[in-house]
Amino acid sequence: MLLIEEKLYAIIARNIGLVTPFEIHIISSEEYENWYRKFIDAHQEI
C-alpha cells in the first residue's frame, strides 16, 4: 500500500505543488470506516 500512496502523493504534488492550503489524507476503506467517518457530517465522494 505504501508504494501506491507515494505515487499518489507524487501526482498530487506535481499538479498542485508541495506547499498548499490542503491537507490530503490517503487512507484505506478500513481506516475510513474505523476512524475518519465519525468526524464527517456530510459525505461527498469525488
MMTF fields as JSON, N, C-alpha, C and O atoms, coordinates in Angstrom:
{
  "mmtfVersion": "1.0.0",
  "mmtfProducer": "UNKNOWN",
  "numBonds": 183,
  "numAtoms": 184,
  "numGroups": 46,
  "numChains": 1,
  "numModels": 1,
  "chainsPerModel": [1],
  "groupsPerChain": [46],
  "chainIdList": ["A"],
  "bondAtomList": [4, 2, 8, 6, 12, 10, 16, 14, 20, 18, 24, 22, 28, 26, 32, 30, 36, 34, 40, 38, 44, 42, 48, 46, 52, 50, 56, 54, 60, 58, 64, 62, 68, 66, 72, 70, 76, 74, 80, 78, 84, 82, 88, 86, 92, 90, 96, 94, 100, 98, 104, 102, 108, 106, 112, 110, 116, 114, 120, 118, 124, 122, 128, 126, 132, 130, 136, 134, 140, 138, 144, 142, 148, 146, 152, 150, 156, 154, 160, 158, 164, 162, 168, 166, 172, 170, 176, 174, 180, 178],
  "bondOrderList": [1, 1, 1, 1, 1, 1, 1, 1, 1, 1, 1, 1, 1, 1, 1, 1, 1, 1, 1, 1, 1, 1, 1, 1, 1, 1, 1, 1, 1, 1, 1, 1, 1, 1, 1, 1, 1, 1, 1, 1, 1, 1, 1, 1, 1],
  "groupList": [{"groupName": "MET", "atomNameList": ["N", "CA", "C", "O"], "elementList": ["N", "C", "C", "O"], "formalChargeList": [0, 0, 0, 0], "bondAtomList": [1, 0, 2, 1, 3, 2], "bondOrderList": [1, 1, 2], "singleLetterCode": "M", "chemCompType": "L-PEPTIDE LINKING"}, {"groupName": "LEU", "atomNameList": ["N", "CA", "C", "O"], "elementList": ["N", "C", "C", "O"], "formalChargeList": [0, 0, 0, 0], "bondAtomList": [1, 0, 2, 1, 3, 2], "bondOrderList": [1, 1, 2], "singleLetterCode": "L", "chemCompType": "L-PEPTIDE LINKING"}, {"groupName": "ILE", "atomNameList": ["N", "CA", "C", "O"], "elementList": ["N", "C", "C", "O"], "formalChargeList": [0, 0, 0, 0], "bondAtomList": [1, 0, 2, 1, 3, 2], "bondOrderList": [1, 1, 2], "singleLetterCode": "I", "chemCompType": "L-PEPTIDE LINKING"}, {"groupName": "GLU", "atomNameList": ["N", "CA", "C", "O"], "elementList": ["N", "C", "C", "O"], "formalChargeList": [0, 0, 0, 0], "bondAtomList": [1, 0, 2, 1, 3, 2], "bondOrderList": [1, 1, 2], "singleLetterCode": "E", "chemCompType": "L-PEPTIDE LINKING"}, {"groupName": "LYS", "atomNameList": ["N", "CA", "C", "O"], "elementList": ["N", "C", "C", "O"], "formalChargeList": [0, 0, 0, 0], "bondAtomList": [1, 0, 2, 1, 3, 2], "bondOrderList": [1, 1, 2], "singleLetterCode": "K", "chemCompType": "L-PEPTIDE LINKING"}, {"groupName": "TYR", "atomNameList": ["N", "CA", "C", "O"], "elementList": ["N", "C", "C", "O"], "formalChargeList": [0, 0, 0, 0], "bondAtomList": [1, 0, 2, 1, 3, 2], "bondOrderList": [1, 1, 2], "singleLetterCode": "Y", "chemCompType": "L-PEPTIDE LINKING"}, {"groupName": "ALA", "atomNameList": ["N", "CA", "C", "O"], "elementList": ["N", "C", "C", "O"], "formalChargeList": [0, 0, 0, 0], "bondAtomList": [1, 0, 2, 1, 3, 2], "bondOrderList": [1, 1, 2], "singleLetterCode": "A", "chemCompType": "L-PEPTIDE LINKING"}, {"groupName": "ARG", "atomNameList": ["N", "CA", "C", "O"], "elementList": ["N", "C", "C", "O"], "formalChargeList": [0, 0, 0, 0], "bondAtomList": [1, 0, 2, 1, 3, 2], "bondOrderList": [1, 1, 2], "singleLetterCode": "R", "chemCompType": "L-PEPTIDE LINKING"}, {"groupName": "ASN", "atomNameList": ["N", "CA", "C", "O"], "elementList": ["N", "C", "C", "O"], "formalChargeList": [0, 0, 0, 0], "bondAtomList": [1, 0, 2, 1, 3, 2], "bondOrderList": [1, 1, 2], "singleLetterCode": "N", "chemCompType": "L-PEPTIDE LINKING"}, {"groupName": "GLY", "atomNameList": ["N", "CA", "C", "O"], "elementList": ["N", "C", "C", "O"], "formalChargeList": [0, 0, 0, 0], "bondAtomList": [1, 0, 2, 1, 3, 2], "bondOrderList": [1, 1, 2], "singleLetterCode": "G", "chemCompType": "PEPTIDE LINKING"}, {"groupName": "VAL", "atomNameList": ["N", "CA", "C", "O"], "elementList": ["N", "C", "C", "O"], "formalChargeList": [0, 0, 0, 0], "bondAtomList": [1, 0, 2, 1, 3, 2], "bondOrderList": [1, 1, 2], "singleLetterCode": "V", "chemCompType": "L-PEPTIDE LINKING"}, {"groupName": "THR", "atomNameList": ["N", "CA", "C", "O"], "elementList": ["N", "C", "C", "O"], "formalChargeList": [0, 0, 0, 0], "bondAtomList": [1, 0, 2, 1, 3, 2], "bondOrderList": [1, 1, 2], "singleLetterCode": "T", "chemCompType": "L-PEPTIDE LINKING"}, {"groupName": "PRO", "atomNameList": ["N", "CA", "C", "O"], "elementList": ["N", "C", "C", "O"], "formalChargeList": [0, 0, 0, 0], "bondAtomList": [1, 0, 2, 1, 3, 2], "bondOrderList": [1, 1, 2], "singleLetterCode": "P", "chemCompType": "L-PEPTIDE LINKING"}, {"groupName": "PHE", "atomNameList": ["N", "CA", "C", "O"], "elementList": ["N", "C", "C", "O"], "formalChargeList": [0, 0, 0, 0], "bondAtomList": [1, 0, 2, 1, 3, 2], "bondOrderList": [1, 1, 2], "singleLetterCode": "F", "chemCompType": "L-PEPTIDE LINKING"}, {"groupName": "HIS", "atomNameList": ["N", "CA", "C", "O"], "elementList": ["N", "C", "C", "O"], "formalChargeList": [0, 0, 0, 0], "bondAtomList": [1, 0, 2, 1, 3, 2], "bondOrderList": [1, 1, 2], "singleLetterCode": "H", "chemCompType": "L-PEPTIDE LINKING"}, {"groupName": "SER", "atomNameList": ["N", "CA", "C", "O"], "elementList": ["N", "C", "C", "O"], "formalChargeList": [0, 0, 0, 0], "bondAtomList": [1, 0, 2, 1, 3, 2], "bondOrderList": [1, 1, 2], "singleLetterCode": "S", "chemCompType": "L-PEPTIDE LINKING"}, {"groupName": "TRP", "atomNameList": ["N", "CA", "C", "O"], "elementList": ["N", "C", "C", "O"], "formalChargeList": [0, 0, 0, 0], "bondAtomList": [1, 0, 2, 1, 3, 2], "bondOrderList": [1, 1, 2], "singleLetterCode": "W", "chemCompType": "L-PEPTIDE LINKING"}, {"groupName": "ASP", "atomNameList": ["N", "CA", "C", "O"], "elementList": ["N", "C", "C", "O"], "formalChargeList": [0, 0, 0, 0], "bondAtomList": [1, 0, 2, 1, 3, 2], "bondOrderList": [1, 1, 2], "singleLetterCode": "D", "chemCompType": "L-PEPTIDE LINKING"}, {"groupName": "GLN", "atomNameList": ["N", "CA", "C", "O"], "elementList": ["N", "C", "C", "O"], "formalChargeList": [0, 0, 0, 0], "bondAtomList": [1, 0, 2, 1, 3, 2], "bondOrderList": [1, 1, 2], "singleLetterCode": "Q", "chemCompType": "L-PEPTIDE LINKING"}],
  "groupTypeList": [0, 1, 1, 2, 3, 3, 4, 1, 5, 6, 2, 2, 6, 7, 8, 2, 9, 1, 10, 11, 12, 13, 3, 2, 14, 2, 2, 15, 15, 3, 3, 5, 3, 8, 16, 5, 7, 4, 13, 2, 17, 6, 14, 18, 3, 2],
  "groupIdList": [1, 2, 3, 4, 5, 6, 7, 8, 9, 10, 11, 12, 13, 14, 15, 16, 17, 18, 19, 20, 21, 22, 23, 24, 25, 26, 27, 28, 29, 30, 31, 32, 33, 34, 35, 36, 37, 38, 39, 40, 41, 42, 43, 44, 45, 46],
  "secStructList": [7, 2, 2, 2, 2, 2, 2, 2, 2, 2, 2, 2, 2, 2, 2, 2, 7, 1, 1, 7, 1, 7, 7, 7, 7, 7, 7, 7, 2, 2, 2, 2, 2, 2, 6, 4, 4, 4, 4, 7, 1, 1, 7, 7, 7, 7],
  "xCoordList": [0.824, 0.0, 0.864, 0.488, 1.997, 2.834, 3.284, 3.302, 3.645, 4.089, 2.977, 3.238, 1.753, 0.612, 0.42, 0.205, 0.495, 0.354, 1.439, 1.158, 2.662, 3.759, 3.53, 3.799, 3.04, 2.755, 1.636, 1.707, 0.609, -0.488, -0.006, -0.365, 0.801, 1.351, 2.199, 2.142, 2.982, 3.822, 2.962, 3.276, 1.891, 0.985, 0.335, 0.252, -0.123, -0.767, 0.233, -0.094, 1.435, 2.458, 2.812, 3.019, 2.882, 3.182, 2.09, 2.369, 0.841, -0.283, -0.608, -1.01, -0.446, -0.819, 0.349, 0.203, 1.497, 2.667, 2.792, 1.865, 3.948, 4.211, 3.635, 3.239, 3.587, 3.072, 1.676, 1.513, 0.679, -0.713, -1.511, -1.044, -2.707, -3.558, -4.354, -5.226, -4.057, -4.815, -4.093, -2.864, -4.857, -4.32, -4.94, -6.138, -4.129, -4.633, -4.27, -3.109, -5.261, -5.061, -5.41, -6.517, -4.486, -4.736, -4.856, -3.89, -6.066, -6.36, -7.059, -7.553, -7.093, -7.805, -9.274, -9.641, -10.099, -11.521, -11.69, -12.564, -10.85, -10.918, -10.579, -11.257, -9.536, -9.172, -10.297, -10.588, -10.918, -12.032, -13.177, -13.663, -13.602, -14.743, -14.463, -15.344, -13.25, -12.919, -12.511, -12.553, -12.12, -11.648, -12.262, -12.941, -12.043, -12.405, -13.911, -14.369, -14.676, -16.12, -16.829, -17.775, -16.384, -17.064, -16.879, -17.606, -15.926, -15.685, -16.344, -16.284, -16.967, -17.539, -19.063, -19.74, -19.596, -21.032, -21.71, -22.791, -21.084, -21.642, -20.568, -19.411, -20.946, -20.001, -20.214, -21.336, -19.128, -19.187, -17.976, -16.846, -18.194, -17.113, -16.806, -17.704, -15.504, -15.101, -14.142, -13.691],
  "yCoordList": [-1.199, 0.0, 1.258, 2.261, 1.223, 2.413, 2.916, 4.126, 2.024, 2.447, 3.185, 4.184, 2.71, 3.37, 4.764, 5.73, 4.869, 6.173, 7.137, 8.307, 6.662, 7.519, 8.015, 9.177, 7.149, 7.548, 8.591, 9.551, 8.402, 9.372, 10.73, 11.762, 10.737, 11.998, 12.687, 13.909, 11.921, 12.498, 13.132, 14.222, 12.464, 13.004, 14.287, 15.272, 14.276, 15.464, 16.615, 17.745, 16.338, 17.381, 17.979, 19.187, 17.144, 17.651, 18.574, 19.544, 18.282, 19.058, 20.302, 21.316, 20.253, 21.42, 21.998, 23.04, 21.347, 21.842, 21.242, 20.615, 21.447, 20.881, 21.726, 21.195, 23.041, 23.945, 24.386, 25.168, 23.878, 24.186, 24.379, 24.011, 24.95, 25.086, 23.8, 23.791, 22.731, 21.488, 20.481, 20.418, 19.705, 18.589, 17.332, 17.089, 16.551, 15.395, 14.12, 13.907, 13.277, 12.001, 10.893, 10.861, 10.003, 8.832, 7.657, 7.271, 7.095, 6.076, 4.885, 4.968, 3.787, 2.594, 2.707, 3.555, 1.854, 1.819, 1.51, 2.066, 0.621, 0.244, 1.429, 1.665, 2.172, 3.353, 4.382, 5.011, 4.547, 5.498, 5.077, 5.88, 3.834, 3.363, 3.388, 3.729, 3.031, 2.924, 4.233, 4.333, 5.235, 6.459, 7.718, 8.46, 7.977, 9.25, 9.48, 10.613, 8.438, 8.585, 9.284, 10.039, 9.043, 9.647, 11.161, 11.827, 11.717, 13.155, 13.877, 15.104, 13.135, 13.731, 13.824, 12.815, 15.051, 15.243, 14.966, 14.38, 15.38, 15.174, 14.535, 14.954, 13.531, 12.779, 13.126, 13.06, 13.499, 13.755, 13.108, 13.527, 12.091, 11.396, 12.094, 12.412, 12.329, 12.975, 12.099, 12.47],
  "zCoordList": [0.0, 0.0, 0.0, -0.607, 0.659, 0.774, -0.591, -0.818, -1.5, -2.826, -3.563, -4.233, -3.447, -4.086, -3.488, -4.22, -2.176, -1.51, -1.974, -2.236, -2.078, -2.516, -3.942, -4.245, -4.808, -6.194, -6.238, -7.005, -5.417, -5.382, -4.88, -5.447, -3.823, -3.315, -4.377, -4.515, -5.129, -6.181, -7.273, -7.751, -7.668, -8.688, -8.191, -8.926, -6.955, -6.381, -6.304, -6.668, -5.837, -5.704, -7.064, -7.175, -8.093, -9.437, -9.936, -10.642, -9.575, -10.084, -9.27, -9.841, -7.954, -7.142, -6.358, -5.719, -6.395, -5.683, -4.289, -3.776, -3.696, -2.364, -1.237, -0.199, -1.438, -0.411, -0.831, -1.768, -0.13, -0.458, 0.826, 1.903, 0.726, 1.909, 2.196, 3.066, 1.475, 1.606, 2.483, 2.493, 3.21, 3.973, 3.366, 3.512, 2.697, 1.947, 2.692, 3.045, 2.929, 3.599, 2.612, 2.076, 2.377, 1.534, 2.497, 3.155, 2.564, 3.565, 2.925, 1.801, 3.65, 3.188, 3.591, 4.404, 3.021, 3.387, 4.867, 5.532, 5.374, 6.791, 7.691, 8.692, 7.339, 8.13, 8.112, 9.13, 6.967, 6.858, 7.777, 8.573, 7.67, 8.451, 9.952, 10.74, 10.349, 11.772, 12.429, 13.656, 11.659, 12.286, 11.689, 12.399, 10.41, 9.803, 9.715, 9.861, 9.481, 9.258, 10.413, 10.191, 11.632, 12.784, 12.861, 13.598, 12.12, 12.135, 10.969, 10.888, 10.069, 8.856, 8.984, 9.184, 8.867, 8.95, 7.598, 7.555, 6.518, 5.178, 4.319, 4.348, 3.563, 2.73, 1.268, 0.766, 0.577, -0.855, -1.495, -1.244, -2.318, -2.985, -4.297, -5.077, -4.529, -5.789, -6.546, -7.63]
}
